[in-house]
């Protein structure tokens, strides 16, 4: 069974929607939030890239699983990096 890219993107967007949060530094000073967030996003993207389907408009079932798995790893790497920089996630 093949999933369309739209269905796969819907899954990824749905997962990211569940993870809606803001970041606050433990000291209360968020002046470097933008910088830390950019650095952590770059780290996560370089070390845990998200998977893209081989055929742009069609993802196989296996590829859909790879997309979700790579998205989770990328998100986890970003969150760990932010925690190491003194930031904590606060749910909206």
Secondary structure, 3 states (H helix, E strand, C coil): CEEEHHHHHHHHHHHHHHCCEEEEECCCCCCCHHHHHHHHHHHHHHHCCCCCCCECCEEEHHHHHHHHHHHHHHHHHHHHHHHHCCEEEEEC
